[in-house]
């Protein structure tokens, strides 16, 4: 409510200033027309109008009651001064001038509707501001004169009341949209953390448990012991509230891969799978022009592809070809193993989808998979620079 009241008051002050300056300029233009005011009264009127312009500007800067009273008193003095200084014979022009000056005074109606204390100023200012219009009118009925004199007051009061209700409603709507956005963002972050945790466990603990379930076949005791120690460290970090980031698949630390050269990161992947019994044959560049999350995702997806070769292909070697152009880094992982029919892979198999496809998708990359029974498997990983 405090915010909406502040925005409402600021808008009302600037609106009162705009109405005041507009009517000030209109009255000034009519004052300078020869034959409307007595010559001696023109300098007084011009000086008073310039003062009213300054008072309206100050009202826009601060809505203190003293500035509202200054505009009200100045407006009443202006209306009476113009009424008394009219040139004889300027009946219609004089009425228009005085009634426009009445609108100058009515500009305070925009800012007095915000509190009952200010609203009490309306009648003490309205009555002496309207009387001169009645006195200088000729050939017009009193009800018509009163209608024309009260019209600016009623219009500006109605405008102020509309603003007073519309602004809080708009602020509440904006706040509700902001709250909805925050809730959606938190939900997205929670889902991203959940998926990251699932990938983390799939690539480490579950992989180690799978090795144990198969009695560690094809893997040395030292490599299995090192893998289990790394997984135990990961679980301790998670239990203590840490947020591990990978330096390579199967080795999670609280530092990012970006702290080490990309060539060292790729080399660590090759050595790790060498210890696990998979001979990785590298082709092409040993370095990639990636940093940050893109490098993390690229290395982890590549390592997961090699883990799939080790576990499912039935062969002991895989070829990895690293290439890049001006916009993209690519890795092609190929094995001559058993292969499989892609269409027969059940949806419940989320390892490849989450640890490779979704992981690269998070950084704008994409994955292409080619395989057939008896013809091996090829996976192409692409990550934008």
C-alpha positions as CSV (number, residue, x, y, z in Angstrom):
1,X,0.0,0.0,0.0
2,X,2.9,2.4,0.7
3,X,4.3,1.9,-2.7
4,X,0.9,2.4,-4.4
5,X,0.2,5.5,-2.4
6,X,3.6,7.0,-3.3
7,X,3.0,6.3,-7.0
8,X,-0.5,7.7,-6.8
9,X,0.6,10.9,-5.1
10,X,3.4,11.4,-7.6
11,X,1.1,11.0,-10.6
12,X,-1.5,13.3,-9.0
13,X,1.1,16.0,-8.4
14,X,2.4,15.9,-11.9
15,X,-1.1,15.9,-13.3
16,X,-2.0,19.0,-11.2
17,X,1.2,20.7,-12.4
18,X,0.3,19.9,-16.1
19,X,-3.2,21.2,-15.8
20,X,-2.0,24.3,-13.9
21,X,0.7,25.2,-16.4
22,X,-1.7,24.6,-19.4
23,X,-4.3,26.9,-17.9
24,X,-1.7,29.4,-16.8
25,X,-0.4,29.6,-20.4
26,X,-4.0,30.0,-21.7
27,X,-4.8,32.9,-19.3
28,X,-1.4,34.5,-20.1
29,X,-2.2,34.5,-23.8
30,X,-5.7,36.1,-23.2
31,X,-4.2,38.7,-20.9
32,X,-1.8,39.8,-23.6
33,X,-4.7,40.4,-26.1
34,X,-5.3,44.1,-26.3
35,X,-8.7,45.3,-25.0
36,X,-9.2,42.5,-22.5
37,X,-7.6,44.0,-19.4
38,X,-6.9,47.5,-18.4
39,X,-3.4,48.5,-19.4
40,X,-2.4,49.1,-15.8
41,X,-3.5,45.7,-14.7
42,X,-1.5,43.8,-17.4
43,X,1.9,43.8,-15.6
44,X,0.2,42.7,-12.4
45,X,-1.5,39.8,-14.1
46,X,1.6,38.7,-16.0
47,X,3.7,38.8,-12.8
48,X,1.0,36.8,-10.9
49,X,0.8,34.2,-13.7
50,X,4.5,33.7,-13.7
51,X,4.3,33.2,-10.0
52,X,1.5,30.7,-10.4
53,X,3.6,28.8,-13.0
54,X,6.5,28.6,-10.4
55,X,4.0,27.4,-7.7
56,X,2.7,24.7,-10.0
57,X,6.2,23.5,-10.7
58,X,7.0,23.4,-7.0
59,X,3.8,21.5,-6.4
60,X,5.0,18.8,-8.8
61,X,8.2,18.4,-6.8
62,X,6.5,18.2,-3.4
63,X,2.9,17.7,-2.4
64,X,3.3,19.4,1.0
65,X,0.1,21.1,2.2
66,X,1.9,24.5,2.3
67,X,2.4,24.4,-1.5
68,X,-1.2,23.4,-2.1
69,X,-2.3,26.4,-0.1
70,X,0.1,28.6,-2.0
71,X,-1.5,27.6,-5.3
72,X,-5.0,28.0,-3.9
73,X,-4.4,31.5,-2.5
74,X,-2.5,32.6,-5.7
75,X,-5.4,31.3,-7.8
76,X,-8.1,33.1,-5.8
77,X,-6.0,36.4,-6.0
78,X,-5.6,35.9,-9.7
79,X,-9.3,35.4,-10.4
80,X,-10.3,38.5,-8.4
81,X,-7.5,40.6,-9.8
82,X,-8.5,39.7,-13.4
83,X,-12.2,40.3,-12.6
84,X,-11.4,43.8,-11.2
85,X,-9.0,44.7,-14.0
86,X,-11.3,43.9,-16.9
87,X,-11.6,46.5,-19.6
88,X,-15.1,47.9,-19.8
89,X,-17.0,46.4,-22.8
90,X,-15.0,43.1,-22.7
91,X,-18.1,41.2,-21.4
92,X,-17.8,37.8,-23.2
93,X,-14.0,37.9,-23.4
94,X,-13.8,38.9,-19.7
95,X,-16.1,36.0,-18.7
96,X,-13.9,33.5,-20.6
97,X,-10.8,35.0,-19.1
98,X,-12.1,34.9,-15.5
99,X,-13.5,31.4,-15.9
100,X,-10.3,30.1,-17.3
101,X,-8.5,31.6,-14.3
102,X,-11.0,29.7,-12.2
103,X,-9.7,26.5,-13.8
104,X,-6.2,27.6,-12.7
105,X,-7.3,27.5,-9.1
106,X,-9.2,24.3,-9.7
107,X,-5.9,22.5,-10.4
108,X,-5.6,21.9,-6.7
109,X,-8.6,19.6,-6.9
110,X,-6.3,17.0,-8.3
111,X,-4.2,16.8,-5.1
112,X,-6.7,17.4,-2.4
113,X,-8.7,14.2,-2.8
114,X,-6.0,12.1,-1.1
115,X,-7.0,13.0,2.5
116,X,-10.0,14.4,4.4
117,X,-7.9,17.3,5.7
118,X,-7.0,18.4,2.2
119,X,-10.5,17.8,1.0
120,X,-11.7,20.4,3.5
121,X,-9.8,23.0,1.4
122,X,-12.2,22.6,-1.5
123,X,-15.1,24.7,-0.4
124,X,-13.1,27.6,1.1
125,X,-11.2,27.9,-2.2
126,X,-14.0,27.0,-4.6
127,X,-16.6,29.6,-3.5
128,X,-14.3,32.7,-3.7
129,X,-12.9,31.3,-7.0
130,X,-16.4,30.9,-8.6
131,X,-18.0,34.2,-7.4
132,X,-16.0,36.4,-9.9
133,X,-17.3,34.4,-12.8
134,X,-20.9,35.0,-11.7
135,X,-20.2,38.7,-11.2
136,X,-18.7,39.3,-14.6
137,X,-21.2,37.2,-16.6
138,X,-23.8,39.1,-18.7
139,X,-26.6,37.7,-20.7
140,X,-26.2,34.2,-19.2
141,X,-28.4,32.6,-16.6
142,X,-26.9,31.9,-13.1
143,X,-27.3,28.1,-13.4
144,X,-25.4,28.1,-16.7
145,X,-22.6,30.2,-15.2
146,X,-22.4,28.0,-12.2
147,X,-22.3,24.9,-14.4
148,X,-19.4,26.4,-16.5
149,X,-17.6,27.5,-13.3
150,X,-18.0,24.2,-11.5
151,X,-17.2,22.0,-14.5
152,X,-13.4,22.2,-14.1
153,X,-13.6,21.4,-10.4
154,X,-15.9,18.4,-10.9
155,X,-13.9,17.1,-13.8
156,X,-10.5,17.3,-12.0
157,X,-12.0,15.8,-8.8
158,X,-13.4,12.9,-10.8
159,X,-10.0,12.4,-12.5
160,X,-8.2,12.4,-9.1
161,X,-10.7,9.9,-7.7
162,X,-10.2,7.6,-10.7
163,X,-6.4,7.8,-10.4
164,X,-6.7,7.1,-6.7
165,X,-8.4,3.8,-7.3
166,X,-6.7,2.8,-10.6
167,X,-3.1,3.2,-9.5
168,X,-3.4,0.9,-6.4
169,X,-5.2,-1.7,-8.6
170,X,-2.5,-1.4,-11.3
171,X,0.3,-1.7,-8.7
172,X,-1.4,-4.8,-7.2
173,X,-1.7,-6.4,-10.6
174,X,2.0,-5.7,-11.4
175,X,3.0,-7.2,-8.0
176,X,0.9,-10.3,-8.6
177,X,2.5,-10.7,-12.0
178,X,5.9,-10.3,-10.4
179,X,5.1,-12.9,-7.7
180,X,3.8,-15.3,-10.4
181,X,7.1,-14.8,-12.3
182,X,9.1,-15.5,-9.1
183,X,7.2,-18.6,-8.3
184,X,7.6,-19.9,-11.9
185,X,11.3,-19.1,-11.8
186,X,11.7,-20.9,-8.5
187,X,9.9,-23.9,-9.9
188,X,12.1,-23.9,-13.0
189,X,15.2,-23.7,-10.8
190,X,14.0,-26.5,-8.6
191,X,13.3,-28.7,-11.6
192,X,16.7,-27.8,-13.1
193,X,18.4,-28.8,-9.8
194,X,16.4,-32.0,-9.7
195,X,17.4,-32.9,-13.2
196,X,21.0,-32.0,-12.4
197,X,21.0,-34.2,-9.3
198,X,19.5,-37.1,-11.3
199,X,22.3,-36.7,-13.9
200,X,24.9,-36.5,-11.2
201,X,23.8,-39.7,-9.5
202,X,23.4,-41.5,-12.8
203,X,26.9,-40.6,-14.0
204,X,28.6,-41.5,-10.7
205,X,26.9,-43.5,-7.9
206,X,24.6,-45.5,-10.2
207,X,27.5,-46.3,-12.6
208,X,29.6,-47.5,-9.7
209,X,26.8,-49.7,-8.4
210,X,26.3,-51.2,-11.8
211,X,30.0,-52.1,-11.9
212,X,29.6,-53.7,-8.5
213,X,26.5,-55.6,-9.6
214,X,28.6,-57.1,-12.4
215,X,31.4,-57.9,-10.0
216,X,33.6,-55.2,-11.5
217,X,34.1,-57.3,-14.6
218,X,36.6,-55.7,-17.0
219,X,37.7,-53.0,-14.4
220,X,40.8,-53.1,-12.2
221,X,40.4,-53.2,-8.5
222,X,42.3,-49.9,-8.1
223,X,40.1,-48.1,-10.6
224,X,37.0,-49.4,-8.9
225,X,38.3,-48.4,-5.5
226,X,39.1,-44.9,-6.8
227,X,35.7,-44.5,-8.4
228,X,34.0,-45.6,-5.2
229,X,36.1,-43.1,-3.2
230,X,35.1,-40.3,-5.5
231,X,31.4,-41.2,-5.3
232,X,31.6,-41.3,-1.5
233,X,33.2,-37.8,-1.5
234,X,30.4,-36.6,-3.7
235,X,27.7,-37.9,-1.4
236,X,29.4,-36.3,1.6
237,X,29.4,-32.9,-0.2
238,X,25.8,-33.2,-1.1
239,X,24.8,-34.1,2.4
240,X,26.7,-31.0,3.7
241,X,24.8,-28.8,1.3
242,X,27.6,-28.5,-1.3
243,X,26.9,-27.9,-5.0
244,X,29.5,-30.0,-6.9
245,X,30.5,-29.2,-10.4
246,X,32.3,-31.7,-12.6
247,X,35.9,-31.8,-13.6
248,X,35.2,-35.0,-15.4
249,X,32.6,-37.7,-15.5
250,X,33.1,-39.8,-12.3
251,X,35.1,-37.1,-10.6
252,X,33.0,-34.3,-9.0
253,X,34.6,-31.5,-7.1
254,X,33.6,-28.0,-5.9
255,X,35.6,-26.5,-8.8
256,X,34.6,-26.1,-12.4
257,X,36.4,-27.6,-15.4
258,X,37.1,-24.1,-16.5
259,X,39.9,-23.9,-13.9
260,X,41.9,-26.3,-16.0
261,X,42.8,-26.2,-19.7
262,X,40.3,-28.0,-21.9
263,X,43.0,-30.3,-23.3
264,X,43.8,-31.5,-19.7
265,X,40.1,-32.1,-19.2
266,X,39.8,-34.3,-22.3
267,X,43.0,-36.1,-21.4
268,X,41.7,-36.9,-17.9
269,X,38.6,-38.5,-19.6
270,X,40.8,-40.6,-21.8
271,X,42.9,-41.8,-18.8
272,X,39.9,-42.5,-16.7
273,X,38.4,-44.8,-19.2
274,X,41.8,-46.4,-19.9
275,X,41.8,-47.4,-16.2
276,X,38.3,-48.7,-16.6
277,X,39.4,-51.0,-19.5
278,X,38.2,-48.9,-22.5
279,X,40.8,-47.9,-25.0
280,X,39.8,-44.4,-26.3
281,X,41.5,-43.5,-29.6
282,X,41.5,-39.7,-30.2
283,X,41.4,-38.0,-33.6
284,X,41.5,-34.4,-34.5
285,X,42.2,-31.5,-32.2
286,X,43.0,-32.1,-28.6
287,X,41.6,-28.7,-27.5
288,X,38.2,-27.2,-27.7
289,X,37.3,-23.5,-27.7
290,X,34.6,-23.8,-24.9
291,X,34.4,-22.3,-21.5
292,X,32.1,-22.4,-18.5
293,X,28.9,-24.4,-18.6
294,X,29.3,-25.2,-22.3
295,X,32.6,-27.0,-21.5
296,X,31.2,-28.8,-18.5
297,X,28.3,-30.1,-20.5
298,X,30.4,-31.1,-23.5
299,X,32.9,-33.1,-21.4
300,X,30.2,-34.8,-19.3
301,X,28.1,-35.7,-22.3
302,X,31.3,-37.1,-24.0
303,X,32.2,-39.1,-20.9
304,X,28.6,-40.5,-20.7
305,X,28.8,-41.7,-24.3
306,X,32.1,-43.5,-23.6
307,X,30.6,-45.0,-20.5
308,X,27.8,-46.4,-22.6
309,X,30.3,-47.8,-25.0
310,X,32.1,-49.5,-22.1
311,X,28.9,-50.9,-20.6
312,X,26.8,-51.9,-23.6
313,X,28.8,-52.2,-26.8
314,X,30.8,-55.4,-26.0
315,X,34.0,-54.0,-27.4
316,X,37.1,-52.6,-25.7
317,X,37.8,-49.5,-27.8
318,X,36.1,-46.4,-29.1
319,X,37.1,-43.6,-31.5
320,X,36.5,-40.0,-30.5
321,X,36.9,-37.3,-33.2
322,X,37.0,-33.7,-32.1
323,X,36.4,-31.0,-34.7
324,X,35.3,-27.4,-34.7
325,X,34.4,-24.5,-37.0
326,X,33.7,-20.8,-36.5
327,X,30.5,-21.5,-34.5
328,X,30.4,-25.1,-33.2
329,X,32.5,-27.7,-31.5
330,X,31.7,-31.3,-32.4
331,X,32.7,-34.7,-31.0
332,X,31.9,-37.9,-32.8
333,X,32.0,-41.0,-30.6
334,X,32.1,-44.3,-32.6
335,X,32.3,-47.9,-31.6
336,X,32.2,-51.1,-33.7
337,X,30.1,-52.9,-31.1
338,X,26.8,-54.7,-31.0
339,X,24.7,-51.6,-31.8
340,X,20.9,-51.5,-31.2
341,X,17.6,-50.6,-32.7
342,X,16.9,-47.0,-31.6
343,X,13.1,-47.4,-31.9
344,X,13.1,-50.2,-29.3
345,X,14.7,-48.2,-26.5
346,X,12.0,-47.7,-23.8
347,X,11.1,-44.3,-22.5
348,X,12.1,-45.4,-19.0
349,X,15.8,-45.4,-20.1
350,X,16.6,-41.8,-19.1
351,X,20.4,-42.0,-18.8
352,X,21.2,-41.0,-22.4
353,X,18.3,-38.6,-22.6
354,X,19.2,-36.7,-19.5
355,X,23.0,-37.1,-19.3
356,X,23.6,-36.4,-23.0
357,X,20.7,-35.0,-24.9
358,X,19.2,-32.8,-22.1
359,X,22.6,-31.8,-20.8
360,X,23.7,-30.4,-24.2
361,X,20.3,-28.9,-24.8
362,X,20.7,-26.8,-21.6
363,X,23.6,-25.0,-23.3
364,X,22.1,-24.7,-26.7
365,X,23.7,-27.9,-28.1
366,X,22.3,-30.9,-29.8
367,X,22.8,-34.7,-30.1
368,X,22.5,-37.0,-33.1
369,X,22.5,-40.8,-32.6
370,X,23.1,-43.5,-35.3
371,X,23.0,-47.2,-34.5
372,X,21.7,-50.5,-35.9
373,X,22.0,-54.1,-34.5
374,X,25.4,-55.5,-35.4
375,X,26.7,-52.3,-36.9
376,X,28.0,-50.3,-34.0
377,X,26.9,-46.9,-32.7
378,X,27.9,-43.4,-33.6
379,X,26.9,-40.3,-31.4
380,X,27.6,-36.8,-32.7
381,X,27.7,-34.0,-30.0
382,X,27.5,-30.4,-31.1
383,X,27.9,-27.4,-28.8
384,X,27.9,-23.7,-29.9
385,X,30.9,-21.6,-29.0
